[in-house]
Amino acid sequence: MTEVDQAAPTGPRLQAAGPGGRFGRLGEVRHLGLVAALILLAIVGLVTRPENFATSSNVVSILALASTIGVITVGMTFVIIGGGIDLSVGALMALASVWATTLATQSYGPVVMIVCAVLVGTGAGLLNGILIAYGRMVPFIATLAMMVAGRGLAQRMSNQRTQLVQQDNSMIVSLSTTRVLGLPLLVYVFALVVLLGWLVLNRTTFGRRTYAVGGNPEAARLAGIDVRRHTLLLYALSGLCCGIAAVLIMARTTTGSSTHGDLYELDAIAAVIIGGTLLSGGRGTIIGSILGLLIFTVITNLFILNGLNTADQLIAKGAIIVAAVLLQRRSLKTHT
């Protein structure tokens, strides 16, 4: 029996916020609502653009777009459940993609490029964690500073130019061009990250401690959890996901650029909120976040197919976020 399991009876919020508690059952109901929303959007697509929406190429396009942001969303889910926030994910993905596509890095081959992207993302995430957990900085401020600095460093390294993935490193590009059962390999990478994230959050001590730290940090500390170290690991995990996402964006675009990941942090946070994760921490699911992401991605796809401009997309996304937060507050008042 772990420390969290021993402490659960003495901490009502820990018990209720976990994946098997009252809020866990509430989350399952919410998942059904999200699936219903996806079905409704699909019907809208079939009615408005039947010749384009249901094609295999459009479905692949939706999944490919969701894959990159989706990997980041998995890391963001862990951070927010743990009571934090990470505004730097888009910039870290851009920085990792630029670092991995410099001529010096590319000269060592695709494996080194992939390792470089993952290490840069993880290292930057660790720095976020150190500032927040041990430097006692507010997560919003620390990750905002990292967002600005990471984007600036990416611009400095690339001289604000787009760096192409060389033909010698076509193995990276093959993640986007090679298909298995009609889907590009990057979709399978995304699915693997989601599966691993779900297993870690729901079947390991690390996941239970994440709920505990986000639900009640003081109770978690009294239960024997090193809250600062766990917070550090959560931000390192988020950075790791940014590094993996950088590899996927390099595969999709065949480039590394300081402009990659623009506003991805907002898309990831919005997907997590729509998926039912509590902004104050202690409650949330990976499946909910991915369903929220798919809803956002399908909405974007519908706007593009129907010729609506970017401004309308942003307005719609903002309205959806506000509605999701209001529904979240209402559900909390009803069930507490």
N, C-alpha and C positions, 0 to 999 in steps of 0.2 A: 504493500500500500504506500502511495507517494504522500509527500507532505501536503499536497493540495487535497488529496482524497481525505486525509485525516482532518484537515481544517474545514472541509466543506460544511459540516453540520453547524459550525459556529459562525459561519459567514453566509447569511441568507442570500446576499447578492451574488456571491460566487456560485451558489447552488442553482439559482434561478437563471443565471446568464449563460451557463454552459450549454453544450450542444444537446444534452439530454434532458434539460430542464424545461420549465414552462415556456420560456422564450424559444427553446428549440422546437417545440411543437408549434408555436406560433409561426416560426420561420418556415416550417413545412407547408402551412396554409398559405403563407406569402409566396412560396415557390409556385404553388398552383396558380395564384393570381398572375405571376410573371409569365408563366407558360401560356395562360389565357391571353395575356397582352401580346405575346409573340404571335399567337395564332391569329389574333385580330389584325395585327400589322400585315401578316402574310395575306389575309383576305383582302385588305386594302390594296396591297401590291398586285394581287391577281385581278382585281377589279379595274384599277387605274392603268396598269401597264402589264396586261397579260402576256404580251409578246416578248417582254424583256425580263420581267421579275422572276418567273419560274424556270428560266433557262439554267443549264448546268454551269455555264460560264459566270452568270451572276451570283449563283450560290457560292461558287469557289471564290469569287471576288469578295463577297461578304466575309467568308471564313478567313481568307488571307488577311484582310484588314483587321479583323477581330483578333487574329493571332498575336500580332505585335503588341497592341494595347492590352490584350488579355494576359500576357505574361506579366506585364507591369501591374495589372489589376490584382493578380494573385499575391504579389508582394505587398501591395497597398492594403489588401484585406487583412493580412497579418498585422501590419502596423496599426491600422485603425482599431481592430479588435483589441490590440494591446494598449490602447489609450493614446496613440500618437497620431501624427499626420506627416506626410512627406510630399512637399511641393517641388522637390528637386528631380523627380524621376525622369521627366522629359529631357532636362538638361544633361543628366547623367547618361542617358541613352545616347544623346548626341555626342557627348565627350568620348564615350567608349567607342562609338563608330568611327570618329575621327582618329583616335589614337590607333585603332586597329587597322586603319587604311592608309597610314603614312607609308611612304616608300620604304623606310627603314624596317617597319614591322612586316610589310608585305613581302620583303625579300626573304623572310624566314619560312614562308609558306602559310597555307590556310589554317593548319592546326594552331600555329603560334598566334595567328590573328584572332582565332576564336578564344584561346586562352587569355590573350591580352584584353579583349573586350570584357570577358567575365571578371578578370582580376581588377580592371579599372573600375567597373561598376561596383564590385564588392568592396574595394578599398575606399571608394568615395562614400559608400553606405556606412562602412565602419567609422569613418570620420564624422558623419552625421550622428552616429550612435554615441561616439565619445563626447561630442559637444553637448548632446542632450542628456545622456545618462550620468556622465562624470563632470561635465562642465556646467550642468544644471541650467542649460539654456532651454527656453521654451521651444518645443518642436517646430512651431510655425516660423519662428525667427531663424532658427538654425538651418532649416531646410530651405527657407527663402534665400538666405545668404548663399547656400550651396547652389541653388538654382541659378542665381546671378553669376557667381564665380565659375561654375561649371560651364555655362554657356559662353562666358567670356574666354575661358581657357580653350574651349573648342574652337572659337573664332581665331584666337591667337595661333594655335597649332596649325590650322588649315589656311591661315591668311584669308579667311572668309571665302575660300574657294571649295568647290565640291571635289572630293577625291574619289576617283574611280577605282573599283576593284579590278585588278589586272587579270588578264586571261589565264595566267598561270595559277590563279587562285579560284578557278571555276567551281571547285568543290563547294564553296560558300554559296555561289549563285545557284548551284544545283538544288539547294534546299527549296528554292522557289520554282525551278523549272522541271524538276523530276517529280512525277506523279505516281502515286500508288493508289489503286482503286479510284482513280479520278481526282484525288486530292493531292496538292503539293506537300512535300515533306515537312514544310514549316508548320502546317496544320497539325501534323502528328507530334511535332515538338511541343506545340502549344497544349495539345491534349495530354501529353506526358507530364508537363509542368502542372497542369490542373490536377491530374491524378495524384502526383506526389504531394502537392499542396494540400489536397483533401485528406490524404492519409496522415500527413504530419499534424494537421489541425485537429483531426478527429480520432486518431488512433495512437497518439504518442503523448508522453509526459510534457513535451515541449508545447503541444497544442493546448493541453489543459492549463499549463502555466500561463499561456498567452491570454486565455479567458480570465484567469484569476488576476493577473496584473492589470488588465484593462478594466475589470469589474470593480476591484477594490485593492489598490496597490498596498495600502497599509495592512490589510488582512493577509495579503499574499506574503508580505515581508514577515509578519508574525508566524506564518505557516512555514517559514524556513526558505522561501524563494529569494534568490539574489535578484532583486528587481532591477538593479542597474545593469547587471550583466545580461539579463534577459532582454532588456530594452536595447542594449547594444547589438545583440544577436538579431533582433527584429529588423533593425535598420540595415544590418549587413545582409540579411535575407532580401530586403527590398532592393538593395544595390545589386545583389546577384541577379535578381530578375531583370533589372535594367541592362545588365551586361548580356544576358541571353536575348533580350529584346533587341539589343544593338546588332547582334548577329543576324536576327531575322530581318531587320530593316535593311541591313547590307545586302541580304539575299534578294529581297524584294526590289530594291532600287538600284542595286549594283554600285552603290556609292556610300561614302561616309561624309557627313555634312553637319555643320554646326546648327543647321536649321531643322534637323530631324527631331521629332518628338515635340514640336511646338504645340502647347496646350494639352499634351498627353496627360499631364498631371490632373487637369480638370476632368478629362474624360474618365480617367481611372477612379478618381474620387466620386464622381457622379455615378458610375456603375456600381461602386461599393455601396453608396447610399441607397440607390434604387433597389439593390439586392437585399436591403434590410439590415445592414450593419449599422450599429449604433455609433454615432459620431463621438460620443463620450467614452466608448470602449466597452468591452465585456460581452458583446453580443454580435453575432454575424456568422455567415457561412460562405464557403468558397463557391458553392453551387449558386447561391443567390447573386453573388457578385458577377459570375459569368453570365447568368440570365440577364442581369441588368446591362451588362456590356453588349450582349446580343441585341437587346432592345434598342440601345443607342445606335448600334451599327446598322441595323435594319432601317431605322428611321432616317439615318444619313443616306443610305442607299435609295430609299423611296424619294427623298428630296432631290437627289441627283437625277434619278430616272424621270421625275416629273418636271425637271427643269427649274426648280426653285433655287434661289440664290443662297449664298453662305449666310447672309445676315438672318434670313428666315430660319435657317437651321439652328443658329445660335440662340435665337429667341425661343424656339421650341424646346431646346435643351434646357435653357434656364427655367422655363415654366415647369418642365418635368421634374427638375431638381427641387424646386420650391414645393411642388405637390408631394413629392416623395418625403421630404422632411416633415411637412404638415401631417401626412398620414402616419409617419413614424411617431410623432409626438402624440397623436390621438390614440394610437394603439398602446403606447406606454401608459397613458392615463387610464385606459380601459382595463388593462391587465395587471395594474399594480395597486 
